[in-house]
Each structure stands twice: as C-alpha cells, then as structure tokens.
Amino acid sequence: MSGRLSGLGAGKSGPAAIHSRLKETHMKLVTKELHDKLIANGKVQDGDPVPPMKLFNPTGAGTWLVTELDPERPDVAFGLADLGMGCPELGSFSLDELRAFRGRFGLGIERDLWFKGR
C-alpha cells in the first residue's frame, strides 16, 4: 500500500478498513454556531432569512441553501434544494438523510466552508 494510504486502515487492511476509516473523518455538516443560527431562524414566523449554510455534493449534482432548522425536530431543515434537474425548489429535507448519503468514491455531502449568505 502507498505511504499516503497506509494509515487509513489503522492496522486493518482492505477496502472495508479504508472505508471505515474514511467514514470516521467525514465533515460535520452543522457546527454549534450554525445550529444556533438555523434554530433561531426557524423560530421566526415572518420574514425571509438569509441562508447561513450551503451544502453540496462534491462528486455530482446537489446543492442545498439552508435557511432554518425546525426547533421541534432539528434534523429537519428548510431551504432551497437544487438537485441539478433544472427545477430548484423550496422545501424541507432531512439532515440525517444528507449525512447518510455516499456518492462516488464514498464521499458524502459537504458544507461549503467559504459560503457567506447575503
């Protein structure tokens, strides 16, 4: 195994061990600061909050501009979802489902670290 990949298996060998190690290092989608902001946005009844968070599929179509989290069910987010089919839509979606998604090369959904909602 190459030197770059040798530490990924952590004593185990084979694709399953590498996948297991990669799974442990996936990005945290919602930080504490973002969680608090998204919950606060979810408590506001009127208004049009600026999305503080952008999620995307690094290996294909899929972008989510998240404006709020449901205060009663913080796994349920609301925002603009564009799955690359030419018809983005506003709606609710499950963060647990996005966390569980694995695309090509085993990569999951990521948060755009440089995104600034305006």
Residue pairs with C-beta under 8 A, 6 or more apart in sequence:
1 9
1 13
5 18
8 17
8 18
8 21
8 22
9 17
9 18
9 21
10 17
10 21
12 20
19 106
22 106
23 106
26 99
26 108
27 108
27 110
27 111
28 111
29 55
29 95
29 98
29 99
29 109
29 110
29 111
30 38
30 53
30 69
30 95
30 111
34 52
34 53
35 69
35 74
37 52
38 52
38 53
38 66
38 67
38 68
38 69
38 77
39 68
39 69
39 71
39 74
41 49
41 52
41 67
41 68
41 69
42 68
42 69
42 70
42 71
42 78
43 71
44 68
49 67
49 68
50 67
50 117
50 118
51 65
51 66
51 67
51 79
51 80
51 117
52 66
52 67
52 117
53 65
53 66
53 111
53 112
53 115
53 117
54 63
54 64
54 65
54 66
54 111
54 112
54 115
54 117
55 63
55 64
55 66
55 98
55 109
55 110
55 111
55 112
56 62
56 63
56 64
56 109
56 110
56 112
57 63
57 101
57 103
57 109
57 110
58 103
58 107
58 110
59 103
59 104
59 105
59 107
60 84
60 103
60 104
61 82
61 83
61 84
61 85
62 82
62 83
62 84
62 109
63 81
63 82
63 84
64 77
64 79
64 80
64 81
64 82
64 93
64 98
64 109
65 79
65 80
65 117
66 77
66 78
66 79
67 78
67 79
67 80
68 77
68 78
68 79
69 76
69 77
69 78
69 95
70 76
70 77
70 78
70 92
75 94
75 95
75 96
76 92
76 93
76 94
76 95
77 92
77 93
77 94
77 95
78 90
78 91
78 92
78 93
79 90
79 93
80 88
80 89
80 90
81 88
81 89
81 90
81 91
81 93
82 88
98 108
98 109
99 108
99 109
100 108
101 108
101 109
102 108
